[in-house]
Amino acid sequence: MIHSYEVSQTNHMIESENLDVRTITLGISLMDCISDSLDKLCDNIYRKITCVGRDLVHEAHIIEREFGIPVVNKRVAVTPISLIGASAAHNCEDYKRIALTLDKAASEIGVNFIGGYSALVSKSMTAAEETFIRSIPAALSCTERVCASVVAGSSKTGINMDAVRLMGEIIRQTAEMTSDEDSICCAKLVVLCNAPDDNPFMAGAFLGVTEGDSVINVGVSGPGVVRHAIAQVRGMDFKDLCDQIKKTAFKITRVGQLVAQRASQDLQIPLGIVDLSLAPTPAVGDSIADILKEMGLEMAGAPGTTAALALLNDHVKKGGVMAASYVGGLSGAFIPVTEDRSMARAAEEGAVTIEKMEAMTCVCSVGLDMIAIPGTTSEATISGVIADEMAIGMVNGKTTAVRVIPVIGKEAGEKAYFGGLLGESVIMPVNTYDCSEFVGRSGRIPAPIHSFKN
């Protein structure tokens, strides 16, 4: 049992080091909403979300007041809409109507985002799934809270290159839909490999088909806490550094476990997982790049960065996994560029490039995240970037993702501004050598040999 006195030990972390619960995400299955009537489907979806999720935000506020722990985001993740809508939606306008229903329901219950406007096409895709994917640009541009994701690969199935090629086109279209706002809609769209069923973080959250009717998943964060802890062992050996990260991750995750248990109990919804990812924000001191600097690097991107990130990611998991009943989601260290003030500065200084970020994704959570690229970047180049990241996930058996933002009307070296938790960053150059013949091949890249474990 966890007692509230454990949280009191972390008060200084909350007050001075940006410790927070980054999200309480309520997973809601929409399987029982399926209908061949679009009107009936939308009505079922709205009723289900507003009924199950009606008390989520209120409960999060109670937890904040009682424990003094900031709960930054309250979110909902639903069953992938490509599965739920296939029998009733026959064109992009039909799917757009479903997206508007999701947005209306999310607004009604007061959550920040709703994830699950998603398609699972890691091996192949049906005509209905292709239609759904083609609806994404319009769906995201006409909604405020809806987030979309497409799973285009896995270690078991390989990489669906037809989906990868299509997503290059879709990301460009999505960028153009909000070209007057630095193409901000692309911040709500991610392409994934090996996507977990229980990820509480946006934009990739959806409720997997292996999940029950509803579930509470919590994402806890605290890069500032880890940075402060590492400062206490400055100059010491790697054993001391590793021990300090593990102990700190344990304390942070215990806070998440407490919040998850309380939310589950009061909402009478089963507890899923605690995701112990270190997720940065643009706030000063709340940065993964600053942790790397505290470990001894002049700036993120310096030689040794990948090794330092591997150490950090591994020992966050080793410390956190003992602190919660169920650990899941992504659980590690995120390295988004725009959302991490110091990482954005490293990009501006040229210390990190997309190629260096790609190397870093081999050892951390997720992948190329919140990276602004030139608006002239071709669809084929975007698809090539996606394919490279999917390959890293497929071969290494880990979750990887691509959330890039082609900023229409701007070139490398200029700045993109997104505001709030999405931050800002210099636009990073992309290798412009042509890959269209490669990504233009149809079919699937097979799974690696080590995937055959039957």
ZATITOR-337095 format. One record per residue (C-alpha): residue number from 1; residue in three letters; x, y, z. Coordinates in steps of 0.25 Angstrom, whole numbers. Example, Ala and Ser with C-alpha at 12.3 -4.5 7.8 and 13.67 -1.06 7.14 Angstrom:
<pt 1; ALA; <49; -18; 31>>
<pt 2; SER; <55; -4; 29>>
***
This chain:
<pt 1; MET; <0; 0; 0>>
<pt 2; ILE; <5; 14; -3>>
<pt 3; HIS; <3; 25; 7>>
<pt 4; SER; <2; 40; 5>>
<pt 5; TYR; <14; 42; 14>>
<pt 6; GLU; <22; 37; 2>>
<pt 7; VAL; <17; 48; -6>>
<pt 8; SER; <21; 58; 4>>
<pt 9; GLN; <35; 54; 2>>
<pt 10; THR; <35; 59; -12>>
<pt 11; ASN; <29; 73; -9>>
<pt 12; HIS; <42; 80; -12>>
<pt 13; MET; <42; 73; -25>>
<pt 14; ILE; <28; 78; -29>>
<pt 15; GLU; <31; 92; -24>>
<pt 16; SER; <45; 94; -30>>
<pt 17; GLU; <48; 83; -40>>
<pt 18; ASN; <35; 82; -49>>
<pt 19; LEU; <31; 69; -44>>
<pt 20; ASP; <17; 66; -49>>
<pt 21; VAL; <7; 55; -53>>
<pt 22; ARG; <7; 58; -68>>
<pt 23; THR; <-6; 51; -71>>
<pt 24; ILE; <-17; 43; -66>>
<pt 25; THR; <-22; 36; -79>>
<pt 26; LEU; <-36; 29; -79>>
<pt 27; GLY; <-36; 18; -89>>
<pt 28; ILE; <-50; 15; -94>>
<pt 29; SER; <-54; 3; -103>>
<pt 30; LEU; <-64; 7; -114>>
<pt 31; MET; <-65; -7; -119>>
<pt 32; ASP; <-80; -8; -114>>
<pt 33; CYS; <-83; 5; -122>>
<pt 34; ILE; <-81; -1; -136>>
<pt 35; SER; <-93; 1; -145>>
<pt 36; ASP; <-95; 1; -160>>
<pt 37; SER; <-103; 14; -158>>
<pt 38; LEU; <-94; 26; -157>>
<pt 39; ASP; <-104; 34; -149>>
<pt 40; LYS; <-105; 22; -139>>
<pt 41; LEU; <-90; 20; -139>>
<pt 42; CYS; <-87; 35; -136>>
<pt 43; ASP; <-99; 35; -125>>
<pt 44; ASN; <-93; 23; -119>>
<pt 45; ILE; <-79; 28; -118>>
<pt 46; TYR; <-83; 42; -112>>
<pt 47; ARG; <-92; 35; -102>>
<pt 48; LYS; <-81; 25; -98>>
<pt 49; ILE; <-70; 35; -96>>
<pt 50; THR; <-78; 45; -89>>
<pt 51; CYS; <-84; 34; -79>>
<pt 52; VAL; <-71; 27; -76>>
<pt 53; GLY; <-62; 40; -76>>
<pt 54; ARG; <-72; 50; -69>>
<pt 55; ASP; <-64; 50; -56>>
<pt 56; LEU; <-50; 49; -61>>
<pt 57; VAL; <-46; 64; -60>>
<pt 58; HIS; <-53; 66; -47>>
<pt 59; GLU; <-46; 54; -41>>
<pt 60; ALA; <-32; 59; -46>>
<pt 61; HIS; <-35; 73; -39>>
<pt 62; ILE; <-38; 66; -26>>
<pt 63; ILE; <-25; 58; -27>>
<pt 64; GLU; <-18; 71; -30>>
<pt 65; ARG; <-24; 78; -17>>
<pt 66; GLU; <-22; 66; -8>>
<pt 67; PHE; <-8; 62; -11>>
<pt 68; GLY; <-2; 75; -17>>
<pt 69; ILE; <2; 68; -29>>
<pt 70; PRO; <0; 76; -42>>
<pt 71; VAL; <-8; 67; -53>>
<pt 72; VAL; <-4; 74; -65>>
<pt 73; ASN; <-13; 67; -75>>
<pt 74; LYS; <-26; 59; -75>>
<pt 75; ARG; <-28; 51; -87>>
<pt 76; VAL; <-36; 40; -94>>
<pt 77; ALA; <-32; 29; -103>>
<pt 78; VAL; <-42; 21; -111>>
<pt 79; THR; <-42; 8; -119>>
<pt 80; PRO; <-36; 11; -133>>
<pt 81; ILE; <-46; 18; -141>>
<pt 82; SER; <-42; 11; -154>>
<pt 83; LEU; <-48; -2; -147>>
<pt 84; ILE; <-60; 5; -141>>
<pt 85; GLY; <-64; 13; -153>>
<pt 86; ALA; <-62; 3; -165>>
<pt 87; SER; <-76; -2; -166>>
<pt 88; ALA; <-83; 11; -166>>
<pt 89; ALA; <-73; 21; -172>>
<pt 90; HIS; <-71; 20; -187>>
<pt 91; ASN; <-63; 33; -190>>
<pt 92; CYS; <-55; 43; -184>>
<pt 93; GLU; <-66; 52; -181>>
<pt 94; ASP; <-73; 41; -173>>
<pt 95; TYR; <-60; 39; -165>>
<pt 96; LYS; <-59; 54; -163>>
<pt 97; ARG; <-72; 54; -156>>
<pt 98; ILE; <-67; 43; -146>>
<pt 99; ALA; <-55; 52; -143>>
<pt 100; LEU; <-65; 64; -140>>
<pt 101; THR; <-73; 54; -131>>
<pt 102; LEU; <-60; 51; -124>>
<pt 103; ASP; <-56; 65; -122>>
<pt 104; LYS; <-70; 69; -117>>
<pt 105; ALA; <-70; 58; -107>>
<pt 106; ALA; <-56; 62; -102>>
<pt 107; SER; <-60; 76; -101>>
<pt 108; GLU; <-73; 72; -93>>
<pt 109; ILE; <-65; 65; -82>>
<pt 110; GLY; <-53; 75; -82>>
<pt 111; VAL; <-41; 67; -86>>
<pt 112; ASN; <-29; 73; -93>>
<pt 113; PHE; <-28; 63; -104>>
<pt 114; ILE; <-35; 50; -110>>
<pt 115; GLY; <-26; 40; -116>>
<pt 116; GLY; <-30; 28; -125>>
<pt 117; TYR; <-33; 34; -138>>
<pt 118; SER; <-24; 23; -143>>
<pt 119; ALA; <-21; 12; -152>>
<pt 120; LEU; <-14; -1; -150>>
<pt 121; VAL; <-8; -5; -163>>
<pt 122; SER; <6; -11; -160>>
<pt 123; LYS; <5; -22; -170>>
<pt 124; SER; <-5; -17; -180>>
<pt 125; MET; <-18; -9; -181>>
<pt 126; THR; <-32; -10; -186>>
<pt 127; ALA; <-39; -1; -196>>
<pt 128; ALA; <-47; 4; -183>>
<pt 129; GLU; <-34; 7; -176>>
<pt 130; GLU; <-28; 15; -187>>
<pt 131; THR; <-40; 23; -188>>
<pt 132; PHE; <-39; 26; -173>>
<pt 133; ILE; <-24; 30; -174>>
<pt 134; ARG; <-28; 39; -186>>
<pt 135; SER; <-38; 46; -176>>
<pt 136; ILE; <-27; 50; -166>>
<pt 137; PRO; <-23; 64; -171>>
<pt 138; ALA; <-38; 69; -172>>
<pt 139; ALA; <-41; 62; -158>>
<pt 140; LEU; <-30; 69; -151>>
<pt 141; SER; <-32; 82; -157>>
<pt 142; CYS; <-46; 83; -153>>
<pt 143; THR; <-45; 78; -139>>
<pt 144; GLU; <-37; 84; -127>>
<pt 145; ARG; <-35; 72; -118>>
<pt 146; VAL; <-34; 60; -127>>
<pt 147; CYS; <-21; 53; -129>>
<pt 148; ALA; <-17; 43; -140>>
<pt 149; SER; <-7; 32; -142>>
<pt 150; VAL; <-4; 21; -152>>
<pt 151; VAL; <3; 8; -148>>
<pt 152; ALA; <11; 5; -161>>
<pt 153; GLY; <21; -6; -156>>
<pt 154; SER; <24; -16; -145>>
<pt 155; SER; <35; -26; -142>>
<pt 156; LYS; <26; -37; -145>>
<pt 157; THR; <20; -33; -158>>
<pt 158; GLY; <31; -23; -164>>
<pt 159; ILE; <28; -10; -170>>
<pt 160; ASN; <16; -7; -179>>
<pt 161; MET; <23; 2; -189>>
<pt 162; ASP; <10; 5; -196>>
<pt 163; ALA; <5; 12; -183>>
<pt 164; VAL; <19; 18; -181>>
<pt 165; ARG; <18; 24; -195>>
<pt 166; LEU; <3; 29; -193>>
<pt 167; MET; <7; 35; -180>>
<pt 168; GLY; <17; 44; -187>>
<pt 169; GLU; <6; 50; -195>>
<pt 170; ILE; <-4; 51; -183>>
<pt 171; ILE; <7; 58; -174>>
<pt 172; ARG; <9; 68; -186>>
<pt 173; GLN; <-6; 70; -187>>
<pt 174; THR; <-8; 72; -172>>
<pt 175; ALA; <3; 83; -172>>
<pt 176; GLU; <-4; 90; -183>>
<pt 177; MET; <-17; 90; -176>>
<pt 178; THR; <-11; 100; -165>>
<pt 179; SER; <0; 107; -173>>
<pt 180; ASP; <-4; 120; -167>>
<pt 181; GLU; <-1; 114; -153>>
<pt 182; ASP; <13; 108; -156>>
<pt 183; SER; <6; 95; -160>>
<pt 184; ILE; <2; 92; -145>>
<pt 185; CYS; <-8; 81; -149>>
<pt 186; CYS; <4; 72; -151>>
<pt 187; ALA; <7; 72; -136>>
<pt 188; LYS; <-6; 64; -135>>
<pt 189; LEU; <-1; 53; -144>>
<pt 190; VAL; <9; 42; -142>>
<pt 191; VAL; <13; 29; -150>>
<pt 192; LEU; <17; 18; -141>>
<pt 193; CYS; <25; 4; -141>>
<pt 194; ASN; <22; -6; -130>>
<pt 195; ALA; <11; 3; -124>>
<pt 196; PRO; <7; -1; -110>>
<pt 197; ASP; <-8; -3; -106>>
<pt 198; ASP; <-7; 5; -94>>
<pt 199; ASN; <1; 18; -97>>
<pt 200; PRO; <-5; 29; -89>>
<pt 201; PHE; <3; 40; -97>>
<pt 202; MET; <-2; 48; -109>>
<pt 203; ALA; <-2; 48; -121>>
<pt 204; GLY; <0; 33; -121>>
<pt 205; ALA; <-10; 28; -111>>
<pt 206; PHE; <-21; 19; -114>>
<pt 207; LEU; <-28; 7; -107>>
<pt 208; GLY; <-23; -6; -112>>
<pt 209; VAL; <-32; -17; -116>>
<pt 210; THR; <-26; -25; -105>>
<pt 211; GLU; <-31; -16; -94>>
<pt 212; GLY; <-44; -16; -86>>
<pt 213; ASP; <-56; -7; -87>>
<pt 214; SER; <-49; 4; -79>>
<pt 215; VAL; <-36; 6; -72>>
<pt 216; ILE; <-28; 17; -65>>
<pt 217; ASN; <-14; 19; -70>>
<pt 218; VAL; <-5; 30; -64>>
<pt 219; GLY; <8; 36; -70>>
<pt 220; VAL; <17; 42; -59>>
<pt 221; SER; <29; 51; -63>>
<pt 222; GLY; <40; 59; -56>>
<pt 223; PRO; <53; 62; -64>>
<pt 224; GLY; <56; 74; -55>>
<pt 225; VAL; <56; 64; -43>>
<pt 226; VAL; <65; 55; -50>>
<pt 227; ARG; <75; 66; -54>>
<pt 228; HIS; <75; 72; -40>>
<pt 229; ALA; <78; 58; -34>>
<pt 230; ILE; <89; 56; -44>>
<pt 231; ALA; <95; 69; -40>>
<pt 232; GLN; <98; 63; -26>>
<pt 233; VAL; <107; 52; -32>>
<pt 234; ARG; <115; 61; -41>>
<pt 235; GLY; <129; 56; -43>>
<pt 236; MET; <126; 42; -37>>
<pt 237; ASP; <127; 29; -45>>
<pt 238; PHE; <117; 22; -54>>
<pt 239; LYS; <112; 13; -42>>
<pt 240; ASP; <108; 25; -34>>
<pt 241; LEU; <102; 32; -46>>
<pt 242; CYS; <93; 19; -49>>
<pt 243; ASP; <89; 18; -35>>
<pt 244; GLN; <85; 32; -34>>
<pt 245; ILE; <76; 31; -46>>
<pt 246; LYS; <70; 18; -42>>
<pt 247; LYS; <66; 24; -28>>
<pt 248; THR; <60; 36; -34>>
<pt 249; ALA; <52; 29; -44>>
<pt 250; PHE; <47; 20; -33>>
<pt 251; LYS; <42; 32; -25>>
<pt 252; ILE; <36; 39; -37>>
<pt 253; THR; <28; 26; -41>>
<pt 254; ARG; <23; 24; -27>>
<pt 255; VAL; <16; 37; -29>>
<pt 256; GLY; <10; 32; -42>>
<pt 257; GLN; <5; 19; -35>>
<pt 258; LEU; <-2; 27; -24>>
<pt 259; VAL; <-9; 36; -34>>
<pt 260; ALA; <-13; 24; -43>>
<pt 261; GLN; <-18; 16; -31>>
<pt 262; ARG; <-26; 27; -26>>
<pt 263; ALA; <-32; 31; -39>>
<pt 264; SER; <-36; 16; -42>>
<pt 265; GLN; <-42; 15; -28>>
<pt 266; ASP; <-51; 27; -29>>
<pt 267; LEU; <-55; 26; -43>>
<pt 268; GLN; <-57; 11; -41>>
<pt 269; ILE; <-50; 8; -54>>
<pt 270; PRO; <-39; -3; -54>>
<pt 271; LEU; <-24; 2; -53>>
<pt 272; GLY; <-16; -1; -65>>
<pt 273; ILE; <-1; 4; -65>>
<pt 274; VAL; <8; 15; -60>>
<pt 275; ASP; <17; 20; -71>>
<pt 276; LEU; <29; 25; -65>>
<pt 277; SER; <34; 33; -77>>
<pt 278; LEU; <42; 46; -75>>
<pt 279; ALA; <34; 56; -84>>
<pt 280; PRO; <40; 70; -85>>
<pt 281; THR; <33; 83; -86>>
<pt 282; PRO; <38; 97; -91>>
<pt 283; ALA; <39; 101; -77>>
<pt 284; VAL; <53; 105; -72>>
<pt 285; GLY; <59; 93; -65>>
<pt 286; ASP; <49; 82; -70>>
<pt 287; SER; <58; 77; -81>>
<pt 288; ILE; <64; 64; -85>>
<pt 289; ALA; <76; 72; -92>>
<pt 290; ASP; <79; 78; -79>>
<pt 291; ILE; <80; 64; -72>>
<pt 292; LEU; <90; 60; -83>>
<pt 293; LYS; <98; 73; -80>>
<pt 294; GLU; <98; 70; -65>>
<pt 295; MET; <104; 56; -68>>
<pt 296; GLY; <116; 63; -74>>
<pt 297; LEU; <113; 67; -89>>
<pt 298; GLU; <115; 81; -93>>
<pt 299; MET; <102; 81; -101>>
<pt 300; ALA; <92; 70; -106>>
<pt 301; GLY; <98; 64; -119>>
<pt 302; ALA; <112; 64; -114>>
<pt 303; PRO; <120; 51; -116>>
<pt 304; GLY; <115; 42; -105>>
<pt 305; THR; <101; 47; -106>>
<pt 306; THR; <95; 33; -110>>
<pt 307; ALA; <103; 26; -99>>
<pt 308; ALA; <98; 36; -88>>
<pt 309; LEU; <84; 35; -93>>
<pt 310; ALA; <84; 20; -93>>
<pt 311; LEU; <89; 20; -79>>
<pt 312; LEU; <78; 29; -75>>
<pt 313; ASN; <67; 22; -82>>
<pt 314; ASP; <71; 8; -76>>
<pt 315; HIS; <73; 13; -62>>
<pt 316; VAL; <60; 21; -62>>
<pt 317; LYS; <53; 7; -65>>
<pt 318; LYS; <61; -1; -55>>
<pt 319; GLY; <57; 9; -44>>
<pt 320; GLY; <43; 11; -48>>
<pt 321; VAL; <39; -3; -51>>
<pt 322; MET; <40; -7; -36>>
<pt 323; ALA; <31; 5; -32>>
<pt 324; ALA; <18; 1; -39>>
<pt 325; SER; <9; -11; -40>>
<pt 326; TYR; <8; -10; -55>>
<pt 327; VAL; <18; -2; -63>>
<pt 328; GLY; <15; 0; -78>>
<pt 329; GLY; <12; 10; -89>>
<pt 330; LEU; <26; 15; -94>>
<pt 331; SER; <34; 17; -81>>
<pt 332; GLY; <47; 24; -84>>
<pt 333; ALA; <52; 37; -88>>
<pt 334; PHE; <45; 45; -99>>
<pt 335; ILE; <54; 54; -108>>
<pt 336; PRO; <44; 64; -115>>
<pt 337; VAL; <51; 76; -121>>
<pt 338; THR; <41; 87; -120>>
<pt 339; GLU; <35; 83; -106>>
<pt 340; ASP; <49; 83; -100>>
<pt 341; ARG; <55; 97; -99>>
<pt 342; SER; <70; 92; -98>>
<pt 343; MET; <68; 82; -109>>
<pt 344; ALA; <62; 93; -118>>
<pt 345; ARG; <75; 101; -115>>
<pt 346; ALA; <84; 90; -118>>
<pt 347; ALA; <77; 89; -132>>
<pt 348; GLU; <78; 104; -134>>
<pt 349; GLU; <93; 103; -131>>
<pt 350; GLY; <95; 91; -140>>
<pt 351; ALA; <99; 81; -129>>
<pt 352; VAL; <88; 72; -133>>
<pt 353; THR; <83; 68; -147>>
<pt 354; ILE; <72; 59; -151>>
<pt 355; GLU; <82; 49; -154>>
<pt 356; LYS; <88; 50; -139>>
<pt 357; MET; <73; 50; -134>>
<pt 358; GLU; <71; 37; -142>>
<pt 359; ALA; <83; 30; -135>>
<pt 360; MET; <78; 35; -122>>
<pt 361; THR; <65; 28; -124>>
<pt 362; CYS; <71; 15; -124>>
<pt 363; VAL; <73; 15; -109>>
<pt 364; CYS; <61; 24; -104>>
<pt 365; SER; <46; 24; -105>>
<pt 366; VAL; <38; 27; -117>>
<pt 367; GLY; <46; 34; -128>>
<pt 368; LEU; <47; 46; -137>>
<pt 369; ASP; <38; 55; -129>>
<pt 370; MET; <33; 69; -131>>
<pt 371; ILE; <43; 72; -142>>
<pt 372; ALA; <40; 84; -151>>
<pt 373; ILE; <46; 82; -165>>
<pt 374; PRO; <45; 91; -177>>
<pt 375; GLY; <32; 93; -184>>
<pt 376; THR; <38; 89; -197>>
<pt 377; THR; <41; 75; -193>>
<pt 378; SER; <35; 65; -203>>
<pt 379; GLU; <25; 54; -199>>
<pt 380; ALA; <36; 44; -203>>
<pt 381; THR; <46; 50; -194>>
<pt 382; ILE; <36; 50; -182>>
<pt 383; SER; <33; 35; -186>>
<pt 384; GLY; <48; 32; -186>>
<pt 385; VAL; <50; 38; -172>>
<pt 386; ILE; <38; 30; -167>>
<pt 387; ALA; <43; 17; -173>>
<pt 388; ASP; <57; 19; -166>>
<pt 389; GLU; <50; 21; -153>>
<pt 390; MET; <41; 9; -155>>
<pt 391; ALA; <53; 0; -158>>
<pt 392; ILE; <60; 4; -145>>
<pt 393; GLY; <47; 0; -137>>
<pt 394; MET; <45; -13; -145>>
<pt 395; VAL; <60; -18; -144>>
<pt 396; ASN; <62; -14; -130>>
<pt 397; GLY; <48; -19; -125>>
<pt 398; LYS; <44; -5; -119>>
<pt 399; THR; <34; 6; -121>>
<pt 400; THR; <38; 17; -130>>
<pt 401; ALA; <30; 28; -137>>
<pt 402; VAL; <31; 40; -146>>
<pt 403; ARG; <24; 53; -143>>
<pt 404; VAL; <30; 63; -153>>
<pt 405; ILE; <24; 76; -157>>
<pt 406; PRO; <27; 82; -171>>
<pt 407; VAL; <25; 96; -168>>
<pt 408; ILE; <19; 102; -181>>
<pt 409; GLY; <25; 115; -185>>
<pt 410; LYS; <38; 114; -177>>
<pt 411; GLU; <52; 108; -179>>
<pt 412; ALA; <63; 102; -171>>
<pt 413; GLY; <69; 112; -161>>
<pt 414; GLU; <55; 120; -159>>
<pt 415; LYS; <47; 118; -147>>
<pt 416; ALA; <34; 111; -145>>
<pt 417; TYR; <25; 115; -133>>
<pt 418; PHE; <14; 106; -127>>
<pt 419; GLY; <12; 111; -113>>
<pt 420; GLY; <8; 105; -100>>
<pt 421; LEU; <14; 91; -97>>
<pt 422; LEU; <17; 89; -112>>
<pt 423; GLY; <28; 100; -111>>
<pt 424; GLU; <36; 106; -123>>
<pt 425; SER; <49; 102; -131>>
<pt 426; VAL; <58; 105; -142>>
<pt 427; ILE; <54; 98; -155>>
<pt 428; MET; <64; 86; -157>>
<pt 429; PRO; <70; 83; -171>>
<pt 430; VAL; <66; 70; -177>>
<pt 431; ASN; <75; 62; -186>>
<pt 432; THR; <69; 65; -200>>
<pt 433; TYR; <75; 54; -208>>
<pt 434; ASP; <64; 46; -215>>
<pt 435; CYS; <58; 33; -210>>
<pt 436; SER; <46; 33; -218>>
<pt 437; GLU; <49; 21; -226>>
<pt 438; PHE; <52; 13; -213>>
<pt 439; VAL; <39; 17; -205>>
<pt 440; GLY; <31; 16; -218>>
<pt 441; ARG; <32; 1; -218>>
<pt 442; SER; <19; -6; -214>>
<pt 443; GLY; <18; -16; -203>>
<pt 444; ARG; <24; -19; -190>>
<pt 445; ILE; <38; -20; -184>>
<pt 446; PRO; <38; -33; -177>>
<pt 447; ALA; <41; -35; -162>>
<pt 448; PRO; <55; -38; -158>>
<pt 449; ILE; <60; -52; -156>>
<pt 450; HIS; <60; -51; -141>>
<pt 451; SER; <45; -48; -141>>
<pt 452; PHE; <42; -63; -143>>
<pt 453; LYS; <40; -68; -129>>
<pt 454; ASN; <28; -77; -130>>
***
